[in-house]
Structure formats: C-alpha cells, structure tokens
C-alpha cells in the first residue's frame, strides 16, 4: 500500500478534503493531510487567497514542503489546486517520490526542475470548463507529452474544486472516477 502526503486547497483543510483522504484510506493506503492554515478554512477561493497573501505564500508553502520531511519514503505526493504547487515540487525534487496526484491544477515542469523525474508516475485531473484549470492545461499536456508515465484526465463541467464534498462545486460522479483512477496509480507504486 502507498504512503500519501495530501496537500489541501486554498480554502483550507475542509471536511471535503478529509473525506477525499478517507476514500484513499479505505483502500488501505496511509494518507497524511497536514493543516497548512492553522485551523482556518474559507468560504471562497478569494478569501483563502487573501489569507495566504497575509501569511505570505512562501511561508505557507514551506509548511507543506516541511510536512514531507516528517515522512519516511517512498511517498506519493498529492495536491488539490493550491496544494499542487507543493505536491508537484516535492514529486519533482525529492528522491523518495513514488508518484504524484495533481488535482485541479498543474504547474509547468520547468518551475521545479528540467524534466519530470523518470520512474515517478503522475496523474493530472481537472474539469475542461474550469477557468483555473484551463490556464494550467497547456502545462498539463506538456508534462504528459514529456513524461514516461503520465496521464491527464479531463472531466466534463466547469467546477474547480469538484472533489471536495463540502463545497458547492462538488461533483460526486466525477470524484468517484478520480478516486478510481487514482487508486489504479497507487496500486502501481
């Protein structure tokens, strides 16, 4: 079974993030979900970003990166939207990376290294009409084209944080498919 570090989105460690983690745990995986926002959660993406700006983006991201230090590898690094900025960096730069799950976002590979690391499978999941994911789609496609073991899954709809059961964007059918596909990756690591 895989060991996973799941980094939450900009609205915080919501009940929906916990539910998503529990879905992976139910399949026998170990999932660490650190609270990077000191117990704060936010009703909107804008409110979450305002709080992160007030704390400093790098300060918050450093907490996520440090959470990896508490884990003994191999680790699958997973992130939801804002959490992808940390999960992808960890997957590209840490020798203990066993895989990556990038949900709702994808950064250009060049942000963290010259290329995606060999032997580290990655899945990217997002909705085709999501304005945030649409901005990241070129980076996601470039990663898939360049990496040995990379998959891009696009879902119909325009919701951003559609895997969070505690938010209005939640899409149960799409989330079920994300979990099914993620479990396939986790079985291979």
C-alpha positions as CSV (number, residue, x, y, z in Angstrom):
1,X,0.0,0.0,0.0
2,X,1.1,3.5,-0.7
3,X,2.0,6.3,1.7
4,X,0.5,9.6,0.5
5,X,1.0,13.2,1.5
6,X,-2.2,15.1,0.5
7,X,-1.9,18.9,0.5
8,X,-5.1,20.8,0.7
9,X,-6.5,23.6,-1.5
10,X,-6.7,27.3,-0.7
11,X,-10.0,27.1,1.1
12,X,-8.2,25.0,3.8
13,X,-8.4,21.6,5.3
14,X,-12.2,21.2,4.8
15,X,-14.4,18.3,5.7
16,X,-14.4,17.5,2.0
17,X,-10.6,17.2,1.8
18,X,-10.8,14.9,4.8
19,X,-13.5,12.8,3.0
20,X,-11.3,12.6,-0.1
21,X,-8.4,11.4,2.1
22,X,-10.7,8.8,3.8
23,X,-11.6,7.4,0.4
24,X,-7.9,6.6,-0.3
25,X,-7.5,5.2,3.3
26,X,-10.5,2.9,2.7
27,X,-8.4,1.2,0.0
28,X,-5.7,0.6,2.5
29,X,-3.4,3.5,1.9
30,X,-1.8,5.7,4.5
31,X,-2.7,9.3,4.0
32,X,-1.2,12.3,5.9
33,X,-3.2,15.5,5.5
34,X,-1.4,18.4,7.3
35,X,-3.4,21.5,8.1
36,X,-1.3,24.3,6.5
37,X,-3.8,27.0,7.5
38,X,-3.7,26.6,11.3
39,X,-7.3,25.5,11.5
40,X,-8.6,28.3,9.2
41,X,-10.9,27.4,6.4
42,X,-12.6,29.8,4.0
43,X,-16.0,30.0,2.2
44,X,-14.4,31.2,-1.1
45,X,-11.3,30.8,-3.0
46,X,-10.8,34.6,-2.9
47,X,-11.0,34.6,0.9
48,X,-8.5,31.7,1.1
49,X,-6.0,33.5,-1.2
50,X,-6.4,36.7,0.8
51,X,-5.4,34.8,4.0
52,X,-2.4,33.1,2.2
53,X,-1.3,36.5,1.0
54,X,-1.5,37.9,4.5
55,X,0.7,35.0,5.8
56,X,3.0,35.0,2.8
57,X,2.8,32.4,0.0
58,X,6.2,31.1,0.6
59,X,5.7,30.8,4.4
60,X,2.6,28.6,3.8
61,X,4.2,26.6,1.0
62,X,7.2,26.0,3.3
63,X,4.9,24.3,5.8
64,X,3.7,21.9,3.1
65,X,7.2,21.2,2.0
66,X,8.3,20.6,5.6
67,X,5.5,18.1,6.1
68,X,7.3,15.8,3.6
69,X,10.3,15.8,6.0
70,X,8.2,14.0,8.6
71,X,7.5,11.1,6.3
72,X,9.8,8.2,5.5
73,X,9.7,7.4,1.8
74,X,8.6,6.3,-0.7
75,X,5.8,8.8,-0.8
76,X,3.1,9.7,-3.3
77,X,2.7,13.5,-3.3
78,X,-0.8,14.7,-3.9
79,X,-2.2,18.1,-4.1
80,X,-5.6,19.8,-4.6
81,X,-5.3,23.1,-6.6
82,X,-3.1,25.3,-4.3
83,X,-1.7,22.1,-2.8
84,X,-0.4,21.1,-6.3
85,X,2.2,23.9,-6.1
86,X,3.8,22.0,-3.2
87,X,3.0,18.4,-4.2
88,X,4.4,18.8,-7.7
89,X,7.6,20.4,-6.4
90,X,8.1,17.6,-4.0
91,X,7.4,15.0,-6.7
92,X,9.9,16.6,-9.0
93,X,12.7,17.2,-6.5
94,X,12.6,14.6,-3.7
95,X,14.3,11.2,-4.2
96,X,11.6,9.5,-2.2
97,X,8.9,10.4,-4.7
98,X,6.9,7.3,-5.7
99,X,4.2,9.1,-7.7
100,X,2.1,12.3,-7.9
101,X,-1.6,13.1,-8.0
102,X,-2.3,16.6,-9.2
103,X,-5.9,17.6,-8.8
104,X,-7.4,20.8,-10.3
105,X,-4.0,22.3,-11.2
106,X,-0.7,21.6,-12.9
107,X,2.4,23.8,-12.9
108,X,5.0,23.9,-15.8
109,X,7.6,21.2,-15.1
110,X,10.3,23.9,-15.5
111,X,9.1,25.6,-12.3
112,X,10.9,22.9,-10.3
113,X,13.3,21.0,-12.5
114,X,14.4,20.5,-16.1
115,X,12.2,17.5,-16.6
116,X,9.7,15.2,-14.9
117,X,11.7,12.5,-12.9
118,X,12.0,9.1,-14.5
119,X,10.1,6.4,-12.7
120,X,7.6,8.7,-11.0
121,X,4.1,8.2,-12.4
122,X,1.8,11.1,-12.4
123,X,-1.9,11.7,-12.9
124,X,-3.5,15.1,-13.5
125,X,-7.2,15.6,-13.0
126,X,-9.3,18.7,-13.9
127,X,-12.6,19.9,-15.4
128,X,-12.5,21.1,-19.0
129,X,-14.5,24.3,-18.4
130,X,-12.8,25.3,-15.1
131,X,-11.3,28.7,-15.7
132,X,-8.4,27.9,-13.3
133,X,-7.6,24.5,-14.8
134,X,-7.9,25.9,-18.3
135,X,-4.9,28.1,-17.5
136,X,-2.9,25.1,-16.4
137,X,-4.0,22.8,-19.3
138,X,-1.0,23.6,-21.6
139,X,1.4,22.8,-18.7
140,X,-0.5,19.5,-18.0
141,X,-0.4,18.5,-21.7
142,X,3.3,19.3,-21.9
143,X,4.0,17.2,-18.8
144,X,2.1,14.3,-20.2
145,X,3.9,14.6,-23.6
146,X,7.3,14.7,-21.9
147,X,7.0,12.2,-19.1
148,X,7.3,8.4,-19.3
149,X,4.3,7.6,-17.1
150,X,1.8,10.4,-17.1
151,X,-1.9,10.6,-17.5
152,X,-4.2,13.6,-18.0
153,X,-7.9,13.1,-17.1
154,X,-10.4,15.8,-18.2
155,X,-13.9,15.8,-16.8
156,X,-17.0,17.5,-18.2
157,X,-18.0,20.5,-16.2
158,X,-16.7,23.9,-15.1
159,X,-16.3,23.4,-11.4
160,X,-12.9,23.9,-9.8
161,X,-12.7,22.1,-6.5
162,X,-15.1,19.4,-7.7
163,X,-13.6,16.6,-5.5
164,X,-14.4,18.4,-2.2
165,X,-17.7,17.1,-0.9
166,X,-18.1,20.1,1.5
167,X,-18.2,22.7,-1.3
168,X,-20.9,23.7,-3.8
169,X,-18.6,22.7,-6.7
170,X,-18.7,19.0,-5.6
171,X,-19.4,16.5,-8.4
172,X,-19.9,13.0,-6.9
173,X,-19.7,11.1,-10.2
174,X,-16.5,12.9,-11.3
175,X,-15.0,12.4,-7.9
176,X,-15.8,8.7,-7.9
177,X,-13.9,8.5,-11.2
178,X,-11.0,10.5,-9.9
179,X,-10.7,8.1,-6.9
180,X,-11.0,5.0,-9.1
181,X,-8.2,6.3,-11.4
182,X,-6.0,7.4,-8.5
183,X,-6.3,4.0,-6.9
184,X,-5.0,2.5,-10.2
185,X,-1.9,4.7,-9.9
186,X,-1.5,3.9,-6.3
187,X,-1.6,0.1,-6.9
188,X,1.4,0.6,-9.3
189,X,3.7,2.4,-6.9
